[in-house]
């Protein structure tokens, strides 16, 4: 699809090939993921855009799940 390319050869072009992935086992739930298209003041630091994901470990019981969510809630509120 459009704007999912991560390889851009330092050009910032977003329609290149999607070459970068974050892989996780089913023990993790994906909360949010994105491609960071930020260009720094001196250009792009790489010829690939960074891929960022927030994952949550699936807990065995509800109390463990609540403990895992506390740092996540703080991160997502920023």
Order of alpha helices (4+ residues) and beta strands (2+ residues): beta-beta-alpha
